[in-house]
Amino acid sequence: MTYTKTIPSWCIFYFAVAFLVYQTMDALDGIHARNHKMSSPLGQLFDAGIDAPLHGFLASIHLESLKMNDAVLGFLYLFTLAASFYMGHWHMYYTGVKCTSFGGFGLTEGQVLGIASLFATSVLGQDFWSHTVKSVTLIIVIFIELLMVLFALVDTLKYSCSVPRLKRLRELVPLAQFIGLSYAMTYTEFCIRCPALGMFAMSLIFYLQNGKLVLASVTETKMALFHLDLVYLWLPLIPFALQKMGVIGETMGVEGQMWGGYLFVALTVERTITCSLILVKQVTKYLGYGFFEVPPRAIDSPQAKDQ
């Protein structure tokens, strides 16, 4: 994705308003549910299931609105956003507390800054911001997100439970997938020509990887290792790598990337439907419905100790 398109000011303003409403409602729904004793595992899973796929779209539209034509920063922004979101839920899985900030600055503060920049851009225009200002701002956000990832990693590994640290590290395989996915979104011909399809598939991957963590946290069950089934997300990158190494020509490389991308989207949709059925069965079993057997959780969490 190149992020060089000129967008009408009213579209940027509409996106800023929609983003503000979404961010406000997302911050208040959990508080409202807890205050009225209406919170439930199904509600938490639904909340995270909505947030996860939206993050990729919000980041992409934000970069497009600012005309952030820097491939490296775009790649790092997409990856750190995905990694910090996943690590926050991974931290909650073991400690019972979701990691959403570091040093008083986190997800909410970053969203507010993004919304403010969108409102300013809708009034001043996309070309108002210099490349240096946009780059420095994005670097700060990327740095904060990396700190959140490192804090979640260290704090989770320090937490004492029955699961060995090496086994816990195996659950970080999705981070490598996020690297490949963010790279594909930034550099492959498929995502440059069909950005909406690429972002749609990326959002589904976010949903799958974070949904399993939230489900395991709220239902006190073992984590489903869906990430082992998602190796096909490297398909668009294979012809891209072969082309860069000179194994195949440019024409064949571009065609391979396009076909690999289409196959990737189709397989992602299929896995999303299959894994969603598994998630629903586990939640309904936990709530006392259905007939799907849920294995007992293998770690000692604060919630388990209270019970």
C-alpha angles and dihedrals in degrees: 000000000000103000095211103119122122109236124197113254093237090058092053090047091050091050091050091052092046091047091050093050092047094048093048095047091044091054094047104042095073093046091049093048093050094046091053093040091242099122117122140167089253091054092049091048091049092049093051091041089059096042097049100060093039095058094070093049093046092051093047094048090046092054091046092050091053093044089234097182096177112114096195095050091043091053093047092047093053093045098047091046091053093042095049092049092050094044091051090059092041089055090050091050092063105027103029091236124100114227108222104148145032124208093352094306121096148119098328094046091048091051092050091051090049092051092049091051090050093052090048091048092050089057102035099034134244094277095055096087117076119230090246094055092048093046095048092048092050092046090054091051092047091049093051091049091050090051089052090052093050093046092051090048096049095041093049094048089049091054112103116232141133094266112092116240092240091057090049090053089055087065089065093072089107089069089067089049091051089054091053092043094049090047091050091049090053105040114018121100092231094060092043092053097034105028094158093055092045093050090045091056092044090052091051090053089052089051094050097046096046096037092063091052095049091046092051091047099050098039097041093234137132117280115259108230097223090152091076088064094053101071090114090077086086091066096098090048096055097071089038090057093044090052092050090050091051094243092124132023126258095256094050090043093054092047090048091051091051095049091043089052094050091048090048092054092048093049091046091054091049093050091046092056093046096046092043089058089053091050092050092049092051093048094047090049091050090051091050101263133107129021105262113129113232116204116230118260116261101207135073108244129175089248092053092049092053090055 
